[in-house]
């Protein structure tokens, strides 16, 4: 599959990505990731290994798009839950904590 990452065209295949990532240990990451084999790799790490480019040259969204098109399972960051406004009574109750169940 032809894809463009950091303004450069790449011809990527699923087997090629699997081969490139063989023997690479996943870095600790809390952000977006892609599952390759049985491991979760950060998108930026995969992009760096596959394209041999510096991580600052491409975005995680570019790698996410390419890996999704190749059929890999990708995990994105969960969306932030909107904070609801609390009344003064609810705010005071929350600061005191909830009663313990006995």
For each residue, the residues with C-beta under 8 A, 3 or more apart:
1: 11 12 13 66 69 70
2: 9 10 11 12
3: 9 10 12 62 65 66 69
4: 7 8 9 10 62
5: 8 10 47 51 53 58 62 63 66
6: 51 53 57 58 62
7: 4
8: 4 5 51 53
9: 2 3 4
10: 2 3 4 5 50 51 66
11: 1 2
12: 1 2 3 16 17 50 66 70
13: 1 16 17 70
14: 17 18 70 71 72
15: 18 19
16: 12 13 19 20 50
17: 12 13 14 20 21 36 46 50 67 70 72
18: 14 15 21 22 36 37
19: 15 16 22
20: 16 17 24 49 50
21: 17 18 24 36 37 41 46 49 50
22: 18 19
23:
24: 20 21 41 45 49
25:
26: 29 39 40 41 42 45
27: 41 42 45
28:
29: 26 33 42 44 45
30:
31: 42 43 60 77
32: 42 43 60 64 74 75 76 77
33: 29 40 41 42 43 74 75
34: 40 41 43 46 63 64 67 72 73 74 75
35: 38 39 40 41 72 73 74 75
36: 17 18 21 39 41 46 72
37: 18 21
38: 35
39: 26 35 36
40: 26 33 34 35 75
41: 21 24 26 27 33 34 35 36 45 46
42: 26 27 29 31 32 33 45 46
43: 31 32 33 34 46 47 60 63 64 67 74
44: 29 47 48 55 60 63
45: 24 26 27 29 41 42 48 49 55
46: 17 21 34 36 41 42 43 49 50 63 67
47: 5 43 44 50 51 53 55 58 60 62 63
48: 44 45 51 52 53 54 55
49: 20 21 24 45 46 52
50: 10 12 16 17 20 21 46 47 63
51: 5 6 8 10 47 48 58
52: 48 49
53: 5 6 8 47 48 57 58
54: 48 57
55: 44 45 47 48 58
56:
57: 6 53 54
58: 5 6 47 51 53 55 62 63
59: 62 63
60: 31 32 43 44 47 63 64
61: 64 65
62: 3 4 5 6 47 58 59 65 66
63: 5 34 43 44 46 47 50 58 59 60 66 67
64: 32 34 43 60 61 67 68 74 76
65: 3 61 62 68 69
66: 1 3 5 10 12 62 63 69 70
67: 17 34 43 46 63 64 70 72 74
68: 64 65 71 72 74
69: 1 3 65 66
70: 1 12 13 14 17 66 67
71: 14 68
72: 14 17 34 35 36 67 68
73: 34 35
74: 32 33 34 35 43 64 67 68
75: 32 33 34 35 40
76: 32 64
77: 31 32
78:
79:
80:
81:
82:
83:
84:
85:
86: 90 91 94
87: 90 91
88: 91 92
89: 92 93
90: 86 87 93 94
91: 86 87 88 94 95
92: 88 89 95 96
93: 89 90 96
94: 86 90 91 97
95: 91 92
96: 92 93
97: 94
98:
99:
100:
101:
102:
